[in-house]
Amino acid sequence: MIHGPGWLTVAVVAVVAVAAALQALSGIGFALVAGPLLILALGQSDGVRLTVTLGLLLNAMILAGTLRHTRWGDAARLFVPAALLVWPAALVTGRLREDWVLAFAGVAVLAGVGLIVSGRRAHWVDRPAGAIAAGAAGGVLNVLAGVSGPPVALFVAHRAWAPRVSTATVQAYALPLNAVTLAVLGPPAGRPAQFLGAVLALLVGAGVAWPFARRIGPGTVRALALAMAAVGAISLIARALA
C-alpha cells in the first residue's frame, strides 16, 4: 500500500486516467487494468470499492449511448446469478486474511487475462448453464478484485452479436451488478478529494484518448492493457507472499 496522502492521490489519479484511456482506445475492461493497481495503492477493500464505483459510472456513460442495442434478456440471465453470489463472496472474503484475499485477487485477474488472450471457445457456454456459470463467476470476481468482465467476455464471444450489441448488453449486466456490490461492500472510504480526483481522471483519461481511438492500432493498445493487468496481478500475488 502506498503511504502519504499526497502520493496516494497522485497514484490513484494516474492509475484511473491510464485505465480509462486504454478502455477508450481498445475497449479492454477498465477494471481489469485499474483493479489490481488500485488494490496495491489502497488495499484490497478500498481498492475494490473504488474500482467498482468508477466502473459503475463508466457503465452508465456507455449504456446511455448504446441503450437501444441492449439485449435485456441476456443481461438479466447474467446478472441474476452474479448478484446472488455477491453477498456470500463478500462474507467469505471478509473472514480471510488480507494476504490470502490479495493472492486470490491476483490469481483471478491473471485468469481473466488468460481467458481473453486464449480466445478459446467452450461448447458448454452455448447452453443455458453458460450464462449461469459466467454470471456467477463474474459476481465472485467483482467482490475479489472489482473485475466481473472476463467470464462474461467468454460468454459474449460465443454470440454472433454486433459489437454495439455486445457493448450495450455487457453494460446492462455490469451496471446493476456494480450497484449491488457497492450496496454489500459499502462506498469507497477514501477522502472526498481523492474520489473527486479519480472521477475527473476517469473523464479526462477517456476524453483525451478518444480522438486517437482510430489512429492507434487497437491490437497494440489491447496488448499493453493486458500486460499492465498481468503485471498488476503478479504484483498483488508477490505482495501477498511477502
Secondary structure, 3 states (H helix, E strand, C coil): CCCCHHHHHHHHHHHHHHHHHHHHHHCCCHHHHHHHHHHHHHCHHHHHHHHHHHHHHHHHHHHHHHHHHCCHHHHHHHHHHHHHHHHHHHHHHHCCCHHHHHHHHHHHHHHHHHHHHHCCCCHHHHCHHHHHHHHHHHHHHHHHHCCCHHHHHHHHHCCCCCHHHHHHHHHHHHHHHHHHHHHHHCCCCCCHHHHHHHHHHHHHHHHHHHHHCCCCCHHHHHHHHHHHHHHHHHHHHHHHHC
